C-alpha cells in the first residue's frame, strides 16, 4: 500500500546517513507497534540505523545476528543482518545493503522473534 492522506512522512537521509526502508508490509506494521509501545527507544533505533548501522564495537543490544540469520537476501542481494534490541523483547532486524547505503528492515516487533531460538 502506498502512502496516503494522513500517513507519516519519513525524512530523506541527508548526506552521510543511511536510508532506512521496510523490506515488507509485516515489518512496517511491526515498526508501528514498536513505536506505540516504546516511542523513544524506537526513535533511537532509527537514529542508529541512519548513522551507525554496523558499529565496530557491537553491544548486547546492537549486534550482527549469528548462524543462519547472519545473512539475508533482499532483491537478489545478500547482505549482513543486524539486530537492535529496542525493548526487553522488542527487536528490529535489518539487512545492511552497503551498495545502496540502505538498511532494509526485515523484522520489527514487540515480541521476541522465535527464529533466534533455533539459530
C-alpha positions, 0 to 999 in steps of 0.5 A: 500500500502506498502512502496516503492522506494522513500517513507519516512522512519519513525524512530523506537521509541527508548526506552521510546517513543511511536510508532506512526502508521496510523490506515488507508490509509485516515489518512496517506494521511491526515498526508501528507497534514498536513505536506505540509501545516504546516511542523513544527507544524506537526513535533511537533505533532509527537514529542508529540505523541512519548513522551507525548501522554496523558499529565496530564495537557491537553491544548486547543490544546492537549486534550482527545476528549469528548462524543462519540469520547472519545473512539475508537476501533482499532483491537478489542481494545478500547482505549482513543482518543486524539486530537492535534490541529496542525493548526487553523483547522488542527487536528490529532486524535489518539487512545492511545493503552497503551498495545502496547505503540502505538498511532494509528492515526485515523484522520489527516487533514487540515480541521476541522473534522465535527464529533466534531460538533455533539459530 
